[in-house]
Amino acid sequence: MLRITKNNCLARAGVIKLLREILDTFLQFLRTFGAMMLFFVRVFWYSPAVFFGRFPLVIKQVYNAGALSIVIIMVSGLFVGGVLALQAYANLERFNAEDTTGIFAGFALIKEIGPVITALLFAGRAGTALASEIGLMKATDQLSAMEMMAVDPLRYVVIPRFLGGVISMPLLTAVFTTVGLAGAHIVAVEWLGVDVGAYWQQLQQALDMEDVLEGIYKSIVFGIIASLLAVWEGYNAIPTAEGVGRATTRTVVITAIAVLIFDFMITAAVSLR
């Protein structure tokens, strides 16, 4: 009887401990989410003033986030476009519809593959650079020194980098998509022998302005998400070498998940309207 009572007490204590851990995790999530929302509101509130007041600094960050990522974007776009053309041709050949290869590759690049892969590459190259740079400035007390000199690090450090990422993302997406279409053309027309006139004519007839705008909307949203998460993780990183490394890793992981979630949401909203 005593053993049964003891086991019941242990089970009850285990359940209480589990519920307490779940509650603590939920409260920590609410605190982090609230702090993140306040941070995002401050960034959006001061962004117009920083854009017009410190435009040269914003342009410098566009160069750091965008121009320095152009090589990986172009190389990736070229081979992604080639792979899409190969896959499309191999499957459409069964139905004697090889001339529609351009439609398949064009729609995939403009509406889905271009914005998504560009955002993932941006997170891996520019996003990690933003997070690690701001995190290192925090670890070496540079942000604290700015505050002591009455300089707001949010306006001088965070927002210019955020704006640079937001401006860079649509431009990088356009480069990726353009190079991807060129790669698909090289594979489909020059290598596999698809008629060049039919390739581009069918793509032009099938593609609407709404399809292009969908890709533009996604690139803007992904740019905001990737840039915000990068500067947030860097600004709130633990001021140690290990903390900066964890912030950099979280930047890539959370950005990738957020991009895929918002891609689904935007696609569903556009498709079901």
N, C-alpha and C positions, 0 to 999 in steps of 0.2 A: 504493500500500500504506500509506504514511504517512498519506494523507488518510483512508482507511478506519479506521485505528487511531485517528486524532484524532477522527473522528465518533463512534466507539464510546465513547471516553473522555468526550466531551461528553454523549452520551446517558446513560451510566452516572452521570455527575455530576448530570444533571438528575433522574434517577430517585431518586438518594440524597437530593437536596435536597427533592424532593416528599415522600418518605417521612419525612424529618426534620420537615417542616412539619406533616404529618399527625400525627406522634407528639407534637409540641409542642402542637398544637391539642387533641389528646385528653387530654394531661396537664393542660392548662389547664382543660379542661372538668371533669376529676376534682377539681382543686383548688377550682374554683368550686362544684361540686356538694357537695363535702364541707363547705366553709365555710357553704353555704346550709343543709345539714342540721343542722349544729351550731347555727346561728342559730335555725332553726325549733324545735329541741329546747329551747333556752333560753327562747324565747317561750312555748311550751306549758307549760314547767315553772313559770314565774313567773306565768302568767296567772291561776290561781285566787287567789293572794295579792293580786295587783293589783286583781282584780275586787272582792274584799271589802274590801280595805284602802283603796282609792282609788276608791270607787264614784262619788262626784260627778264626778271627772275623766273616768271612763268615760262617764257620762251626757252630759257636755259633748261628748265625741267622737261619741256617737250623734247628737247634734243636728247637729254639723258634717258628719258623713258621711251621715246619713239625712234629717233634716228639711230641710236645704238642697238636697237632691236631689229633693224631693217633686214640684216643679213639672215638671221634665223627665220624671219617671217617669209622672205622670198624663197629661200631654199625649201622650207617646209611646204609653202604654197605650190611650188613647181612640182614636187613629187606627189603631193596629195592630189592635185589635178590630174597627173598622169595615172595614178592608181584608180581614180574615179572613172577615167576614160576606159581603162582596161576592163574594169569590172562591168561597166555599162555595155561595152562592145561584146564581151563574152556572153552576157545574158541576153542582149537584144538580138544577137545573131541567130538565136534559135527561132525567132519569129520573123526573120528577114526585115528587121527594123533598125539596122545599123545606123541609118541616117539620123535617127533620133538620139544618138549618143550625146550630142551637144545639149539637148534639153535636159537629160539626166544630170550631166556634169554641171551645167549652168545653174539649175535649180538647187542642187545640193550645195554648191559653193556659195551662192548668193544668199540663200535663206537659212542654211544650217551650218554647214561645215566651216565656212569662212569665219563668221562671228565667233563660233564656239572654240575652234582650235586657236584662233588668234588670241582669245581671252585666256586660254590655258597656257599658251606660250608666253603671253604678257605676264601672267602670274609667276611663271617659272623664271623669267629673266628680269623684267622690270619690277614686278611686285616684290620679289625677294630683295632686290637692291634697295627699294624704298624702305622696306621694313628694317633691314639690317643697318642701313645708314642712319635712320632716325633712332633705332635702338642703340647703336654705338654712341651717338651723340648724347643719349640719356645716360649710358653707362659711364661715359667720361665727364659727366656733369656739365656738358655744354649747354643743355637746356636750362639747367638750374642757374648757370651763369647769365644767360639771357634774361631770366626772370629777375635776377638781382639787379640787372641794368635797366629794368623797366621795359624790356623788349618781350613782347608776347611771342613765344615760340610757335604757337598755333598759327599765327598770321605770317610769321617770317619763315618757318621751316615746313610746317605740315601742309598748309593750304596751297602754296605754290607747287608742291610735289603732287598733291591731289589733282589740281587743275591740269598739270602737265600730263598726268596719266589719262584723265578724262578726254583731253584734246587728242592725245596720241592714239587712243584705241580705234576710233572710226577711221583714221588715216591708215593705220596698220591693217585694219580689216579690208579697206579698199585695195591696198597693195597686195595682200594675201589673195584676195579674190581675183584680181587682175592677173597676177602671175599664175594662179591656179587654172584660170581659163586658158592662158597661153600654154601651160603644160598639157592640159587636156587636148588642145588643138594639135600640139606636136605629136602626141601619141595617136590620137584618133585619125587625123588627116595625113600627117607625114609618114607615120609608121604603119597604121592599119589600113590605110587607103580609103577612108570615108570621104565622100565628095565634099569639098570645102564649101561649095555654095549651099548644099542641103544642110550641112552642119550648122552654119551660122544663120541661115534663113529660118529654119525651124525653131532655133533658139530665140531669135528675135520675135517671131510670131507668137510663141508660147509665153514669153516673159512679159509680165505687166509691170507697171510702175509700182503697184502695191507690193509685188514680190521684192523689188529693190528696197522699198521703204521698210519692209519687215526686217531685212538685213541691217539697214541703217539704225532702226530702233534698237535692235538687239545689241549692236556694237556700242551704242551710247549707254544703254543700261549696264552692259558688262563692264564698260570702262568705269562707270561710277562705282559699281560693286567692287571690282578688283582694286581700284585706287583707294577707296575708303577702307577696305579691310587691311590693305598694306600699311597705310599710315596709322590706323588704329592699333594694329599689332605692334608696330615699331614704337609708337608713342607710349604704349602701356606695357612695354616689355620690362621684365625684371632686369635691373641694371647690372647684370653680370654677363660673362661670356656665354654661359649655359643658357641664361634667360633670353639673350638675343638670338641664339641658335633655335630655341624652341619657338620664339615668335616668328622667325623666318619659316620654319616648318609649318606652323599653323597657318601662315598666310597662304601658302600653296594649297594646303588641304582644304581649308574653309572656302577659299575662292573657287576652287574646282567644283566643290559641292554646290555652292551658291549659284554658280554660272549654269550648271545643269538644271537646277531647280527652276531658275528664272527662265531658262530657255524653254522648258516645258510649259510654264505658265504663259509666256508670251505667244508661243505657238498655238496653244489652246485658245487663247483670247482672240487671236487673229483668225484662226480656222473656224471657230464656232460663232463668230459674230454674224 
